[in-house]
């Protein structure tokens, strides 16, 4: 699914939801990439991860997220 507008997670297939979890769990994938690919904004990804994971797994994921510089793509310099 390739949309650039906010997407309701309930309308996504089970395969797309699994892909979002895998991308979000990967430390190198920025939330901007998830939004570009699935149309799901960062706040919805975080909420989805909270509902989809065990509490301990979610806390580990949030700790990793907090300890990194940023999971968002840095802004492009204007030329």
SULVENHU-V545044 format. One record per helix or strand of 2 or more residues. SS is the DSSP state (H for helix, E for strand). FROM is the first residue (numbers start at 1). TO is the last residue. If there is no record, write none. Layout:
SS,FROM,TO
SS,FROM,TO
This chain:
H,9,11
H,14,25
H,31,38
H,42,52
H,55,67
